[in-house]
Amino acid sequence: MATTSEIAPDNPPPLHVLVVGGGPSGLATAIAVSLAGHRATVFEATPPRYPLQGSGVITCPNGARLLSRWGLEEGPDHWHRHVPIEHWQLCNRLGAPLGPDLITSGTGGGGDDERGEEGGNNNISSSDSDHGTSIPTHKTKAPPPWAWKRGDLVAKLRQRAIKLGATVHLGTRVTDVRHEEGSGDGAGGVRIRLHGGEEHRGDLAVVAQGTHSRLRNTLLDQPLEPVATGYTAFRMDVSQSGIVNPSPKLVAFMDGPPSVRTWVGQGSYVTVHPMDKAGLLSLLVLVPGALQQHNEDIIPQGKLIRYLKGWDDMIYSMLDAADAQKEWTATHLPALPEPRHSPQGTSVLVGDAANTMSHFLSQGLSLDLEDAATLGCLLGHVRNAAQVPAATALYSRIRNERAQRLRDMTAVFESQLRATPSDGFVNGAEGLGPEGELRSSFGWSYDAYAEAEKAFNSDPF
Ligand SMILES: Cc1cc2nc3c(=O)[nH]c(=O)nc-3n(C[C@H](O)[C@H](O)[C@H](O)COP(=O)(O)OP(=O)(O)OC[C@H]3O[C@@H](n4cnc5c(N)ncnc54)[C@H](O)[C@@H]3O)c2cc1C
């Protein structure tokens, strides 16, 4: 249901928001801006017929809540699975579940629109594991996570943005963003330049260029570049039909309800989830150390199989069948931009361009969607272009606080991971550390619209 912030302002003409980057956060921004009654134009550098890139992505409940609100549901061409929350299981490296109290009561809403597709409403009272261990849980109203192929997510967001009235230009690279002084009414604006020289004028530019954003430093006082986290990441697609002699446990995982399994131990992290109708799994492995140290093998899976010797044998079977492996040095932004808007307040950063952090809590995408929702919600209160800087300043404040907290939690998780004994975190609720906190009311139950409304009401512009 539309709230006041999603209803177009009656009198004033809508703002024109120029979005640089048509990845998940740029497209989500276009959706949120359109729902707020404004006009969004997205410029995406990738050419129209270029296949959508990427492997699996997970939207945590805090992000899934927004996708439902924006009207994204499963369609015949673009597939995702709702993962019942009790089926996102954190295990030690041997596959024993860590817990016991994985889920605590959610505070952020809930209702019919947050029901899982499996017919359940994720009001969980108990769950089991394939080890026969009962994990006691409290009731939660957090919506289920969604597991995707990145390409399907981007296609679906693009389709929704266009349906809501946004314009999406593909094959269009933005080379510059400049503030433009106001004239008569004092309201400034922004001008972007495209590769080839064409220019567009708008009331606000949203830079959603991802981790390696080139325009970020034209907005910020302090230059900011991503740096290596000290982890090497391996992302693989695993076809279920290609797995030879899967163990009973792996068969149960593949045949059971859609599930996410995460293993931790020896400073390393492995996670798997389904990502398409055809039974493709997405497998992500993060190991400490620089890329070069792991680079001497001819068969990349071979070095991972050796590295993960003694881990849950489910992992071996998947590594054996894995193809399309991608290996890269994981990066993050060494500090978060403070503020994340230009001095004049007419350009802002959203998504990975502002938030990039380590993968451990799977929060990157959800945090990016929250950025879009927060900005859209605040722009819903803007009555004229002169109010844009106040809206972007409030956006910066809300999002920096939130991202910093998640970043701190991620850092704690990482330091616990590095310090873990070989069999993973100690068993027990305290062993979950930040993962447990994340699944509590602060993390997964965060409602970006509700928080932005609250901040606006206590500090209106
Ligand atoms: C190719 C690719 C593959 C990925 N694969 C995975 C994956 O398998 N699993 C996973 O969890 N995460 C993956 N990610 C990261 C994940 O999508 C992001 O963490 C997250 O969704 C943030 O999205 P974003 O929109 O902020 O940034 P991004 O997803 O990085 O999107 C930024 C977009 O901006 C465009 N762009 C950049 N510069 C310009 C410019 N000057 N003008 C116009 N457009 C520009 C890029 O082409 C890109 O589409 C991938 C990202 C990319 C770009």
The ligand as an SDF file (V2000), in Angstrom:
LIG
                    3D

 53 58  0  0  0  0  0  0  0  0999 V2000
   29.3170   -7.6430  -13.7270 C   0  0  0  0  0  0  0  0  0  0  0  0
   28.9890   -7.8190  -12.2860 C   0  0  0  0  0  0  0  0  0  0  0  0
   28.8180   -9.1170  -11.7860 C   0  0  0  0  0  0  0  0  0  0  0  0
   28.5230   -9.3000  -10.4410 C   0  0  0  0  0  0  0  0  0  0  0  0
   28.3460  -10.5560   -9.9930 N   0  0  0  0  0  0  0  0  0  0  0  0
   27.9680  -10.7620   -8.7200 C   0  0  0  0  0  0  0  0  0  0  0  0
   27.7090  -12.0740   -8.2640 C   0  0  0  0  0  0  0  0  0  0  0  0
   27.8250  -13.0280   -9.0010 O   0  0  0  0  0  0  0  0  0  0  0  0
   27.3230  -12.2190   -6.9630 N   0  0  0  0  0  0  0  0  0  0  0  0
   27.1970  -11.1660   -6.0980 C   0  0  0  0  0  0  0  0  0  0  0  0
   26.8230  -11.3340   -4.9320 O   0  0  0  0  0  0  0  0  0  0  0  0
   27.4480   -9.9170   -6.5160 N   0  0  0  0  0  0  0  0  0  0  0  0
   27.8410   -9.7100   -7.8000 C   0  0  0  0  0  0  0  0  0  0  0  0
   28.0830   -8.4470   -8.2250 N   0  0  0  0  0  0  0  0  0  0  0  0
   27.9910   -7.3650   -7.2750 C   0  0  0  0  0  0  0  0  0  0  0  0
   26.5820   -7.0430   -6.9120 C   0  0  0  0  0  0  0  0  0  0  0  0
   25.7700   -7.0130   -8.0320 O   0  0  0  0  0  0  0  0  0  0  0  0
   26.6880   -5.7500   -6.2040 C   0  0  0  0  0  0  0  0  0  0  0  0
   27.3610   -5.9340   -4.9890 O   0  0  0  0  0  0  0  0  0  0  0  0
   25.4310   -5.1240   -5.7570 C   0  0  0  0  0  0  0  0  0  0  0  0
   24.3390   -5.6900   -6.2710 O   0  0  0  0  0  0  0  0  0  0  0  0
   25.5770   -3.6270   -5.9350 C   0  0  0  0  0  0  0  0  0  0  0  0
   25.0320   -3.1780   -7.0660 O   0  0  0  0  0  0  0  0  0  0  0  0
   25.3530   -1.7230   -7.5980 P   0  0  0  0  0  0  0  0  0  0  0  0
   24.2410   -1.4400   -8.5100 O   0  0  0  0  0  0  0  0  0  0  0  0
   25.6300   -0.7660   -6.4970 O   0  0  0  0  0  0  0  0  0  0  0  0
   26.7090   -1.9040   -8.3670 O   0  0  0  0  0  0  0  0  0  0  0  0
   27.0410   -2.8310   -9.5930 P   0  0  0  0  0  0  0  0  0  0  0  0
   26.3040   -4.0900   -9.5250 O   0  0  0  0  0  0  0  0  0  0  0  0
   28.5050   -2.8640   -9.6580 O   0  0  0  0  0  0  0  0  0  0  0  0
   26.4620   -2.0150  -10.8330 O   0  0  0  0  0  0  0  0  0  0  0  0
   27.0230   -0.8040  -11.2930 C   0  0  0  0  0  0  0  0  0  0  0  0
   26.5500   -0.5450  -12.6940 C   0  0  0  0  0  0  0  0  0  0  0  0
   26.9940    0.7310  -13.1250 O   0  0  0  0  0  0  0  0  0  0  0  0
   27.4090    0.6350  -14.4660 C   0  0  0  0  0  0  0  0  0  0  0  0
   28.3640    1.7210  -14.7190 N   0  0  0  0  0  0  0  0  0  0  0  0
   29.6050    1.8630  -14.2130 C   0  0  0  0  0  0  0  0  0  0  0  0
   30.1670    2.9990  -14.6440 N   0  0  0  0  0  0  0  0  0  0  0  0
   29.2600    3.5980  -15.4510 C   0  0  0  0  0  0  0  0  0  0  0  0
   29.2460    4.8110  -16.2030 C   0  0  0  0  0  0  0  0  0  0  0  0
   30.2950    5.6410  -16.1940 N   0  0  0  0  0  0  0  0  0  0  0  0
   28.1450    5.1200  -16.9110 N   0  0  0  0  0  0  0  0  0  0  0  0
   27.0640    4.3000  -16.9260 C   0  0  0  0  0  0  0  0  0  0  0  0
   27.0360    3.1310  -16.2450 N   0  0  0  0  0  0  0  0  0  0  0  0
   28.1060    2.7960  -15.5070 C   0  0  0  0  0  0  0  0  0  0  0  0
   28.0160   -0.7520  -14.5740 C   0  0  0  0  0  0  0  0  0  0  0  0
   28.0310   -1.2040  -15.9100 O   0  0  0  0  0  0  0  0  0  0  0  0
   27.0830   -1.5550  -13.6920 C   0  0  0  0  0  0  0  0  0  0  0  0
   26.0030   -2.1060  -14.4120 O   0  0  0  0  0  0  0  0  0  0  0  0
   28.4090   -8.1890   -9.5620 C   0  0  0  0  0  0  0  0  0  0  0  0
   28.5740   -6.8860  -10.0760 C   0  0  0  0  0  0  0  0  0  0  0  0
   28.8540   -6.7020  -11.4240 C   0  0  0  0  0  0  0  0  0  0  0  0
   29.0030   -5.2980  -11.9880 C   0  0  0  0  0  0  0  0  0  0  0  0
  1  2  1  0
  2  3  1  0
  2 52  2  0
  3  4  2  0
  4  5  1  0
  4 50  1  0
  5  6  2  0
  6  7  1  0
  6 13  1  0
  7  8  2  0
  7  9  1  0
  9 10  1  0
 10 11  2  0
 10 12  1  0
 12 13  2  0
 13 14  1  0
 14 15  1  0
 14 50  1  0
 15 16  1  0
 16 17  1  0
 16 18  1  0
 18 19  1  0
 18 20  1  0
 20 21  1  0
 20 22  1  0
 22 23  1  0
 23 24  1  0
 24 25  2  0
 24 26  1  0
 24 27  1  0
 27 28  1  0
 28 29  2  0
 28 30  1  0
 28 31  1  0
 31 32  1  0
 32 33  1  0
 33 34  1  0
 33 48  1  0
 34 35  1  0
 35 36  1  0
 35 46  1  0
 36 37  1  0
 36 45  1  0
 37 38  2  0
 38 39  1  0
 39 40  1  0
 39 45  2  0
 40 41  1  0
 40 42  2  0
 42 43  1  0
 43 44  2  0
 44 45  1  0
 46 47  1  0
 46 48  1  0
 48 49  1  0
 50 51  2  0
 51 52  1  0
 52 53  1  0
M  END
$$$$
